[in-house]
Amino acid sequence: MGKSKLFGCTVAMFLLLLGSVGQSYADSTSKLIDILIKKGVLTHQEAMQIEQEARQQEKPAVAATPAAQPAMAARNEAARQGSPVLSTSNIELGYKKGAYLKTTDGRFSVKLNVGLEPYYTFDYNESGSNSTTFRIRRARVYLKGNVAFPWLKYGTQITLEGDSHDPNNSIIRDAYLEDTYLKWLQPKVGQYKLPFDREFLDSGFDLELVERSIASSEFSLQRDIGLQVGGELLNSHLNYAVGVFNGSGGNRLNVNTDYMYVGRVVWMPFDKLGYSQSAVDNPEKPRLAIGVGLAYMPGLEPGEREDLAGKLGSTSIVPVQSDVFQAVADVGFAYKRLYTEGGFYFRNINPDSSTLAPHGSQNAYGLYLQGGWFFIPKRFEVAARYSFVDPDNPVKVSDNKINEGTIGANYYFYGHRLKAQADYTYRVTEGVPSDIHEHIFESALVMMF
């Protein structure tokens, strides 16, 4: 092939490839090839051969767009598994059990979760006083992360559903800082759940039945503001937490010079069992946690524990300034399809004055035992619970013994993060002249993302 033909072939090939970019280029390329043929630079056979070679080289460029689809699919799968979907030299954004934003050096992070629980209940009282309602049982926003150092953690929880007294009132449930630099010594300051009983420490979105037991409702101390020190010992088989708190409940100042002292110790001889009910992850190794909690409230004032603080804020239970002591022993166990949990509560209220509390020092007791079994692993579970409360108090008001039995079924669409629950409870409250019998139906749809 001569130099003129070589030049012509090169020009024709270039124009054909360029012509693949758009239709206008393709039209001009065809005209130029016709001119080269007329001038004798190219033969018809050479022109056809050049067009064929150009089309072969064009194919990889055209195929580049479909080839990007598997890469995009892989990227979406990585995001679903918790890998970052956006990463720059300084910031990473993604989703892993919550949406997160963090700096790549690990010094700052924030993780967002939103929980929602629409709820329905029908309470049939054999005495004739019935009730039924829809409500938003829980609507929560969580923000957690670290600041300045990977080991300096923070956490907040906001209640959007308000409370029973003012549904329009948003409440700060948690707001704390925690130093996790040492595994065995971790100070924590702010407002949060008190380290007392297992059932209340279990997340409200991770319950095996729609509601906690009447024993937990009666004896749990719920939340307060203060300082605690906790950690893990003996290769994480022993956990502990001890603290001093205002004693007035959540979002409240101390009303006197007395504080509340709370401590909890948990022994886990096998795999670690966290504060989440149900064997929804079908653990292949047994998990066992045996815990003991103690609380002492010297000089507790009537009505002092008002918000997010349990039953001790009632003046029917604490009628005058009193020293209050509580204790709990509890256990949790999970293995394959089985989960079981139980606890025994004790409380002593010792009034400073017997004038307004004629019955003097009184003891109260509570108990709950529950268990669940997955008939379809990770999907369908049936659970049952028995609970008992003897809430004696110094004035013998609202101290009737209560027994209840509950059965329920759960369907887990995506673990505790999306599940449907339905329960039936039969409750008997001792009374005069006759006992009160209640039949309670509850259902809830639980979502956490």
C-alpha positions in Angstrom: 0.0 0.0 0.0 1.4 3.5 -1.0 1.9 6.4 1.3 -1.2 8.2 -0.1 -3.4 5.1 0.4 -1.9 4.6 3.9 -2.8 8.2 4.7 -6.2 7.8 3.2 -6.9 4.6 5.2 -5.7 6.3 8.5 -7.9 9.3 7.8 -10.9 7.1 7.0 -10.4 4.9 10.1 -10.1 8.0 12.3 -13.3 9.5 10.8 -15.2 6.3 11.2 -14.3 6.0 14.9 -15.1 9.6 15.4 -18.3 9.1 13.6 -19.4 6.6 16.3 -19.8 9.6 18.7 -22.8 11.0 16.9 -25.0 10.9 13.8 -23.7 14.2 12.3 -20.1 13.0 12.4 -21.2 9.7 10.8 -22.8 11.5 7.8 -19.7 13.7 7.1 -17.5 10.6 7.4 -19.4 8.8 4.7 -19.1 11.7 2.3 -15.3 12.0 2.9 -14.9 8.2 2.2 -16.8 8.6 -1.1 -14.4 11.4 -2.1 -11.4 9.3 -1.3 -12.8 6.5 -3.5 -13.4 8.9 -6.4 -9.9 10.3 -6.2 -8.5 6.8 -6.4 -7.0 6.9 -2.9 -9.2 4.0 -1.8 -10.9 1.2 -3.6 -14.4 0.0 -2.7 -13.0 -3.2 -1.2 -10.5 -1.2 1.0 -13.2 1.2 2.1 -15.4 -1.8 3.2 -12.5 -3.4 5.0 -11.8 -0.1 6.9 -15.5 0.2 7.9 -15.5 -3.3 9.2 -12.3 -2.8 11.3 -13.7 0.5 12.7 -17.0 -1.2 13.8 -15.0 -3.9 15.6 -13.1 -1.3 17.5 -16.3 0.6 18.3 -17.9 -2.4 20.2 -15.9 -2.1 23.4 -16.8 1.6 23.7 -20.5 0.8 23.2 -20.3 -2.0 25.6 -18.8 0.2 28.3 -22.3 1.4 29.5 -23.7 -2.2 30.1 -20.4 -3.2 31.8 -21.0 -0.5 34.4 -24.2 -2.1 35.5 -22.6 -5.0 37.4 -20.2 -2.6 39.1 -23.2 -0.5 40.2 -25.0 -3.6 41.4 -21.9 -4.6 43.4 -21.7 -1.1 44.9 -25.3 -1.3 45.9 -24.8 -4.7 47.6 -21.7 -3.3 49.4 -23.9 -0.5 50.7 -26.5 -2.9 51.9 -23.9 -4.9 53.8 -22.7 -1.7 55.5 -19.9 -0.6 53.3 -19.7 3.1 52.6 -21.7 4.4 49.6 -19.9 7.7 49.5 -16.3 8.2 50.6 -14.0 11.2 50.1 -10.5 11.8 51.4 -12.0 13.1 54.7 -15.6 11.9 55.1 -17.5 8.6 54.8 -21.2 8.3 54.4 -23.2 5.0 54.5 -25.6 2.7 56.3 -24.9 -0.1 58.8 -27.8 -0.7 61.2 -28.4 3.0 60.9 -27.3 5.9 58.6 -23.9 7.2 59.6 -21.5 10.0 58.7 -17.9 9.9 60.0 -14.4 11.2 59.3 -12.0 8.7 57.8 -9.5 9.3 60.6 -12.2 8.0 63.1 -12.2 11.1 65.3 -15.8 12.2 64.6 -18.9 10.3 63.8 -22.7 10.4 64.1 -25.2 7.6 63.6 -28.9 8.2 63.1 -31.7 5.7 63.9 -35.5 6.3 63.9 -37.9 3.9 65.6 -41.7 3.8 65.3 -44.3 1.5 66.9 -48.0 1.9 66.1 -50.0 0.1 68.7 -53.6 -1.1 69.2 -55.2 -2.5 72.4 -58.6 -3.7 73.6 -59.1 -4.1 77.3 -62.2 -6.1 78.3 -63.0 -5.9 82.0 -65.4 -8.5 83.3 -66.8 -5.8 85.6 -68.0 -3.9 82.6 -65.4 -1.1 82.3 -63.9 -1.7 78.8 -61.5 0.4 76.7 -60.0 0.3 73.3 -57.6 2.6 71.4 -55.0 3.1 68.7 -51.8 5.0 69.7 -48.2 5.6 68.8 -46.6 3.5 71.5 -43.1 4.6 70.6 -41.6 7.2 68.2 -37.9 7.8 68.8 -34.9 9.5 67.3 -31.4 8.2 68.2 -28.1 10.0 67.6 -24.9 8.2 68.6 -21.2 8.5 67.8 -17.9 9.7 69.0 -16.2 13.1 69.2 -12.5 14.1 69.1 -11.4 10.6 69.9 -12.7 7.1 68.8 -13.1 6.2 72.5 -15.1 9.3 73.6 -18.7 8.2 72.9 -22.0 10.2 73.1 -25.6 9.2 72.8 -29.0 11.0 72.7 -32.6 9.7 72.4 -35.6 11.9 71.8 -39.2 10.9 72.5 -41.5 12.2 69.7 -44.7 10.6 71.0 -44.6 12.7 74.2 -45.8 11.2 77.5 -49.2 10.2 78.9 -49.6 13.5 80.6 -48.8 15.7 77.6 -48.8 13.9 74.2 -47.4 17.1 72.5 -44.4 17.2 74.8 -41.1 16.0 73.4 -38.8 14.5 76.0 -35.1 14.0 76.2 -34.7 10.3 77.3 -31.0 9.9 76.9 -28.1 12.5 76.7 -24.7 11.2 77.8 -20.9 11.1 77.3 -18.9 7.9 77.9 -15.2 7.3 78.0 -14.5 3.8 76.6 -10.7 4.1 76.4 -10.2 1.4 79.0 -12.3 -1.8 78.7 -12.5 -2.4 82.4 -13.0 1.3 83.6 -15.5 3.3 81.6 -17.0 6.5 83.2 -20.4 7.7 81.9 -22.1 11.0 82.7 -25.5 12.4 81.8 -29.0 11.0 81.6 -29.6 7.3 80.7 -31.1 4.0 81.8 -30.1 3.0 85.3 -28.1 -0.2 85.6 -30.7 -2.1 87.6 -32.9 -4.7 86.0 -32.5 -6.7 82.8 -36.1 -6.3 81.5 -36.0 -2.5 81.5 -32.5 -2.5 80.1 -33.8 -4.6 77.2 -34.6 -2.1 74.3 -38.3 -1.4 74.0 -38.0 -2.1 70.3 -36.4 -5.6 71.0 -39.1 -7.1 73.2 -40.4 -10.6 72.8 -43.9 -9.6 73.9 -45.6 -6.2 73.1 -45.2 -4.8 76.6 -42.9 -5.5 79.5 -44.2 -7.4 82.5 -46.1 -5.8 85.4 -43.2 -6.7 87.7 -40.8 -4.5 85.6 -43.5 -1.8 85.5 -43.7 -1.8 89.3 -40.0 -2.0 90.2 -37.9 -0.6 87.4 -36.2 2.7 88.2 -36.0 3.6 84.5 -33.8 6.8 84.0 -32.0 9.4 86.0 -29.1 12.0 85.8 -25.7 11.2 87.3 -22.4 9.6 87.0 -21.5 5.9 86.8 -18.4 3.8 86.2 -18.6 0.4 84.5 -16.6 -2.0 82.4 -15.8 -5.6 81.5 -13.6 -8.0 83.5 -12.3 -11.5 83.2 -12.2 -11.6 79.4 -15.6 -9.9 79.2 -17.3 -12.6 81.2 -18.1 -10.2 84.1 -19.7 -6.8 83.5 -20.3 -4.2 86.2 -21.7 -0.7 86.6 -22.1 1.4 89.8 -23.2 5.0 89.9 -24.6 8.0 91.9 -27.7 9.8 90.6 -30.0 12.7 91.5 -32.7 10.3 92.4 -35.4 12.6 91.0 -35.9 10.9 87.6 -35.2 12.2 84.1 -34.9 15.8 83.1 -35.1 16.9 86.8 -32.7 18.5 89.3 -32.1 17.0 92.7 -34.7 18.3 95.1 -32.6 17.8 98.3 -29.1 16.9 99.3 -29.6 13.1 99.1 -28.6 11.0 96.1 -29.6 7.6 94.7 -27.0 4.8 94.5 -27.4 2.0 92.0 -25.2 -0.9 90.9 -25.4 -4.0 88.8 -23.2 -7.0 88.1 -23.7 -9.6 85.3 -21.9 -12.9 84.9 -21.8 -14.4 81.4 -19.9 -17.8 81.3 -20.5 -18.4 77.6 -21.1 -16.1 74.7 -22.1 -12.6 75.5 -25.9 -11.9 75.8 -26.9 -8.3 75.2 -30.0 -6.4 76.3 -32.2 -7.6 73.5 -34.9 -10.3 73.9 -35.6 -13.3 71.6 -33.3 -15.7 69.7 -34.0 -14.0 66.4 -30.4 -14.5 65.2 -30.6 -18.2 65.9 -27.3 -18.4 68.0 -25.3 -21.5 67.4 -23.6 -21.2 70.8 -25.4 -20.8 74.2 -25.6 -17.3 75.7 -26.3 -17.0 79.4 -26.4 -13.9 81.6 -27.0 -13.9 85.4 -27.4 -10.5 86.9 -27.9 -8.8 90.3 -29.0 -5.2 90.7 -29.2 -3.0 93.9 -30.5 0.5 94.5 -30.6 2.7 97.6 -32.6 5.9 97.9 -32.1 7.6 101.3 -34.5 10.4 102.1 -36.7 10.0 99.0 -39.4 12.7 99.0 -43.1 12.1 98.1 -43.5 12.7 94.4 -39.8 13.3 93.8 -39.3 10.7 91.1 -41.7 12.3 88.7 -40.5 11.8 85.1 -39.2 8.7 83.4 -38.7 7.2 86.8 -41.2 4.4 87.5 -43.8 3.9 90.2 -41.8 5.4 93.1 -43.0 8.9 92.2 -46.5 8.0 93.4 -47.4 9.4 96.8 -49.6 6.3 97.3 -46.3 4.3 97.4 -44.0 6.9 99.1 -46.4 9.0 101.3 -43.7 10.7 103.4 -39.9 11.0 103.2 -38.6 7.5 103.2 -35.5 5.4 102.8 -36.1 3.0 99.9 -34.0 -0.1 99.1 -34.6 -2.3 96.0 -32.9 -5.4 94.7 -33.3 -7.7 91.7 -31.9 -11.0 90.5 -32.4 -11.9 86.9 -31.3 -14.3 84.2 -31.4 -14.4 80.4 -30.6 -17.4 78.1 -30.5 -17.8 74.3 -29.6 -20.8 72.2 -30.7 -21.6 68.7 -34.5 -21.3 68.6 -35.0 -20.7 72.3 -35.0 -17.6 74.4 -35.9 -17.4 78.1 -35.7 -14.6 80.7 -36.8 -14.1 84.3 -36.4 -11.9 87.3 -37.3 -11.6 91.0 -37.7 -8.1 92.6 -37.7 -6.9 96.2 -38.4 -3.5 97.7 -38.4 -2.0 101.2 -39.9 1.4 102.0 -39.1 2.7 105.4 -40.8 6.0 106.2 -39.1 8.6 108.4 -42.4 9.2 110.1 -45.0 6.7 111.1 -47.7 9.4 111.7 -48.6 9.7 108.0 -47.6 6.2 107.2 -49.5 4.1 109.8 -48.2 0.7 108.6 -44.5 1.7 108.9 -41.8 -0.2 106.9 -43.2 -2.4 104.2 -41.8 -5.0 101.7 -43.0 -5.5 98.1 -42.2 -8.4 95.8 -42.4 -9.1 92.1 -41.6 -11.9 89.6 -41.7 -12.6 85.9 -40.8 -15.7 83.8 -41.0 -15.8 80.1 -39.8 -17.8 77.1 -40.1 -17.9 73.4 -39.6 -20.5 70.6 -39.1 -20.1 66.9 -41.2 -22.5 64.9 -39.7 -21.0 61.8 -36.1 -19.9 62.6 -35.6 -16.2 62.4 -39.2 -15.6 61.2 -42.1 -16.9 63.3 -42.0 -17.1 67.1 -44.5 -18.0 69.9 -43.8 -16.6 73.4 -45.4 -16.7 76.8 -45.0 -15.0 80.2 -46.2 -15.2 83.8 -45.8 -12.2 86.1 -46.7 -11.5 89.7 -46.7 -8.3 91.9 -47.3 -7.8 95.6 -46.9 -4.0 95.9 -47.2 -3.5 99.6 -46.6 0.1 100.8 -46.7 2.1 104.0 -50.3 3.3 103.6 -51.7 0.2 102.0 -53.2 2.1 99.0 -53.2 0.4 95.6 -51.3 -2.5 97.1 -53.5 -5.3 95.8 -51.7 -8.4 94.5 -51.8 -8.8 90.7 -51.2 -12.0 88.6 -51.1 -12.0 84.8 -50.4 -14.6 82.1 -49.5 -13.6 78.5 -49.2 -15.5 75.3 -48.1 -13.9 72.0 -46.9 -14.5 68.5 -44.3 -12.5 66.5 -43.4 -12.4 62.8 -40.0 -11.0 62.0 -39.6 -9.5 58.5 -36.2 -8.2 59.2 -35.2 -9.1 62.7 -36.2 -6.6 65.4 -36.0 -3.9 62.9 -39.3 -4.8 61.3 -41.7 -7.1 63.0 -45.4 -7.6 63.8 -46.6 -8.7 67.2 -49.9 -9.8 68.8 -50.6 -10.7 72.5 -53.4 -11.8 74.7 -53.1 -11.2 78.5 -55.3 -12.5 81.3 -54.9 -10.4 84.4 -56.4 -10.8 87.9 -56.2 -8.0 90.5 -57.2 -8.9 94.0 -59.9 -6.6 95.3 -62.8 -6.0 97.7 -65.5 -7.2 97.5 -64.3 -9.2 94.5 -61.3 -9.6 92.2 -61.0 -7.7 89.0 -60.6 -9.9 85.8 -59.2 -8.3 82.6 -58.7 -9.7 79.1 -56.3 -7.6 77.2 -55.5 -7.9 73.5 -52.5 -6.0 72.1 -50.9 -5.7 68.7 -48.0 -3.6 67.3 -45.9 -3.1 64.2 -42.3 -2.4 65.2 -39.9 -0.6 62.8 -36.4 0.6 63.4 -34.1 1.9 60.7 
